[in-house]
Amino acid sequence: MSHFWSGRRVLVTGGAGFLGRRVVARLTDHGADAIVPRSADHDLTRPGVAEELLAEHAPSHIVHLAARVGGIGYNQAEPAPLYLSNLLMGTHVIEAARHAPSVEKTVLLGTVCSYPKFTPVPFNEDSFWDGYPEETNAPYGIAKKAQLVHAQVNAEQYGQRFSYLIPTNLYGPGDKFHPSVSHVIPALIAKCVDAVEAGHESIDVWGTGTASREYLYVDDAAAAIVLAAELHEGTQPLNLGTNHEVTIRETVETIARLVGFDGELRWDPTKPDGQPRRRVDATRAEQQLGWHASMPFDDGLRATIDWYLANREDATRPPTP
Ligand SMILES: NC(=O)c1ccc[n+]([C@@H]2O[C@H](COP(=O)([O-])OP(=O)(O)OC[C@H]3O[C@@H](n4cnc5c(N)ncnc54)[C@H](OP(=O)(O)O)[C@@H]3O)[C@@H](O)[C@H]2O)c1
């Protein structure tokens, strides 16, 4: 284990969220002092809040995870706040970090939703700007992408240091299962578990099942973030993925098998598939960080299902308005 983090202070925005809790746990294990501001007290969409936090805590590093995030349904229902709040939070944190004397580096989280809708698979970082994202997640994806431009021009003009990571779809224990914000894996786990418990013979699934996704276990993503904060130099983004592409049909069939649901899957093609294919090329992260994902998909799903069954009240809590 590296001694780099021993005694360092790290501000983790969104540190009480799904990914944030795992990043905080890892930093703490490495000896860092992680500061976790909550949105109720420190709303980062408001001007001045990021500056106040940095002045109060004087961290050496920032891991900026705070965001409004959800699945296709949430992206379709809330495009305007998803665009504006994610853009504002990123803008405020990057500018505050630039002016804060204590801050050595800021880690920013992008998203695979920023990639063009149609781009060669696996997605390479060099294709990031080659087209408009898939429509349902474009407002979120573009707000996140703007943070890369902001960080790159600040690096060029002011020498600000940052890392920008682009993870694929995350999953794992601690994910959000409330239907208004859940992503595909928690949504499908909840459907299958509910169907087994209620004795239903079928479940409805959005789309055609042909779209594909690449799922990254939350602890694998947290490991990459902590490594990037310590080791990454340069201004180019790094993809984070597993090199394992799974169709939505395979995803739901695997979850159904693990949960013990053997009823019918009723596909609803009137609902969107979202981006047709997703798999990233994570070679750059492997070369620059020595990182690769290690959790096998079935094992990660089992851990997620077990966590959901043991923490149902927590898991299905509605999001903060
Ligand atoms: N989940 C994925 O599949 C995925 C994939 C790729 C990238 N990412 C990125 O990873 C990061 C973490 O995602 P996540 O899934 O862990 O999300 P999450 O569980 O929803 O956590 C996000 C956190 O952001 C904080 N937040 C929201 N609005 C805020 C505001 N106005 N001011 C301050 N804090 C605010 C919330 O803090 P409180 O709890 O205090 O309200 C929340 O805990 C995000 O940047 C996301 O874009 C996620």
The ligand as an SDF file (V2000), in Angstrom:
LIG
                    3D

 48 52  0  0  0  0  0  0  0  0999 V2000
  -23.5110    5.6330  -11.1460 N   0  0  0  0  0  0  0  0  0  0  0  0
  -22.9740    5.4560  -12.3490 C   0  0  0  0  0  0  0  0  0  0  0  0
  -23.2920    4.5150  -13.0830 O   0  0  0  0  0  0  0  0  0  0  0  0
  -21.9360    6.4350  -12.8650 C   0  0  0  0  0  0  0  0  0  0  0  0
  -21.3100    6.1520  -14.0940 C   0  0  0  0  0  0  0  0  0  0  0  0
  -20.3600    7.0400  -14.5690 C   0  0  0  0  0  0  0  0  0  0  0  0
  -20.0300    8.1660  -13.8470 C   0  0  0  0  0  0  0  0  0  0  0  0
  -20.6400    8.4090  -12.6590 N   0  0  0  0  0  0  0  0  0  0  0  0
  -20.2660    9.6220  -11.9390 C   0  0  0  0  0  0  0  0  0  0  0  0
  -19.8190    9.2420  -10.6510 O   0  0  0  0  0  0  0  0  0  0  0  0
  -20.1420   10.2570   -9.7090 C   0  0  0  0  0  0  0  0  0  0  0  0
  -20.8690    9.6390   -8.5290 C   0  0  0  0  0  0  0  0  0  0  0  0
  -22.0840    9.0320   -8.9770 O   0  0  0  0  0  0  0  0  0  0  0  0
  -23.0190    8.1900   -7.9860 P   0  0  0  0  0  0  0  0  0  0  0  0
  -23.6650    7.1470   -8.8090 O   0  0  0  0  0  0  0  0  0  0  0  0
  -22.2500    7.8170   -6.7740 O   0  0  0  0  0  0  0  0  0  0  0  0
  -24.1080    9.2770   -7.6220 O   0  0  0  0  0  0  0  0  0  0  0  0
  -24.9340    9.4780   -6.2520 P   0  0  0  0  0  0  0  0  0  0  0  0
  -25.0160    8.2310   -5.4590 O   0  0  0  0  0  0  0  0  0  0  0  0
  -26.2240   10.1280   -6.6620 O   0  0  0  0  0  0  0  0  0  0  0  0
  -24.0550   10.5020   -5.4530 O   0  0  0  0  0  0  0  0  0  0  0  0
  -23.9430   11.8310   -5.8760 C   0  0  0  0  0  0  0  0  0  0  0  0
  -23.7760   12.7090   -4.6700 C   0  0  0  0  0  0  0  0  0  0  0  0
  -23.7560   14.0540   -5.1520 O   0  0  0  0  0  0  0  0  0  0  0  0
  -24.1690   14.8830   -4.1220 C   0  0  0  0  0  0  0  0  0  0  0  0
  -24.8430   16.0570   -4.6780 N   0  0  0  0  0  0  0  0  0  0  0  0
  -25.9020   16.0910   -5.5280 C   0  0  0  0  0  0  0  0  0  0  0  0
  -26.2760   17.3640   -5.7450 N   0  0  0  0  0  0  0  0  0  0  0  0
  -25.4440   18.1460   -5.0140 C   0  0  0  0  0  0  0  0  0  0  0  0
  -25.3310   19.5470   -4.8050 C   0  0  0  0  0  0  0  0  0  0  0  0
  -26.1790   20.4080   -5.3990 N   0  0  0  0  0  0  0  0  0  0  0  0
  -24.3590   20.0010   -3.9860 N   0  0  0  0  0  0  0  0  0  0  0  0
  -23.5080   19.1430   -3.3710 C   0  0  0  0  0  0  0  0  0  0  0  0
  -23.5550   17.7950   -3.5190 N   0  0  0  0  0  0  0  0  0  0  0  0
  -24.5170   17.3230   -4.3360 C   0  0  0  0  0  0  0  0  0  0  0  0
  -25.1550   14.0990   -3.2560 C   0  0  0  0  0  0  0  0  0  0  0  0
  -24.8000   14.3700   -1.9120 O   0  0  0  0  0  0  0  0  0  0  0  0
  -25.8350   14.2000   -0.6660 P   0  0  0  0  0  0  0  0  0  0  0  0
  -25.8920   12.7160   -0.4290 O   0  0  0  0  0  0  0  0  0  0  0  0
  -25.1760   14.9370    0.4400 O   0  0  0  0  0  0  0  0  0  0  0  0
  -27.1510   14.7720   -1.1000 O   0  0  0  0  0  0  0  0  0  0  0  0
  -24.9090   12.6300   -3.6670 C   0  0  0  0  0  0  0  0  0  0  0  0
  -24.5440   11.8180   -2.5720 O   0  0  0  0  0  0  0  0  0  0  0  0
  -20.9460   11.2960  -10.4590 C   0  0  0  0  0  0  0  0  0  0  0  0
  -20.1000   12.3630  -10.8060 O   0  0  0  0  0  0  0  0  0  0  0  0
  -21.4160   10.5660  -11.6900 C   0  0  0  0  0  0  0  0  0  0  0  0
  -21.6290   11.4490  -12.7730 O   0  0  0  0  0  0  0  0  0  0  0  0
  -21.5810    7.5780  -12.1520 C   0  0  0  0  0  0  0  0  0  0  0  0
  1  2  1  0
  2  3  2  0
  2  4  1  0
  4  5  1  0
  4 48  2  0
  5  6  2  0
  6  7  1  0
  7  8  2  0
  8  9  1  0
  8 48  1  0
  9 10  1  0
  9 46  1  0
 10 11  1  0
 11 12  1  0
 11 44  1  0
 12 13  1  0
 13 14  1  0
 14 15  2  0
 14 16  1  0
 14 17  1  0
 17 18  1  0
 18 19  2  0
 18 20  1  0
 18 21  1  0
 21 22  1  0
 22 23  1  0
 23 24  1  0
 23 42  1  0
 24 25  1  0
 25 26  1  0
 25 36  1  0
 26 27  1  0
 26 35  1  0
 27 28  2  0
 28 29  1  0
 29 30  1  0
 29 35  2  0
 30 31  1  0
 30 32  2  0
 32 33  1  0
 33 34  2  0
 34 35  1  0
 36 37  1  0
 36 42  1  0
 37 38  1  0
 38 39  2  0
 38 40  1  0
 38 41  1  0
 42 43  1  0
 44 45  1  0
 44 46  1  0
 46 47  1  0
M  CHG  2   8   1  16  -1
M  END
$$$$
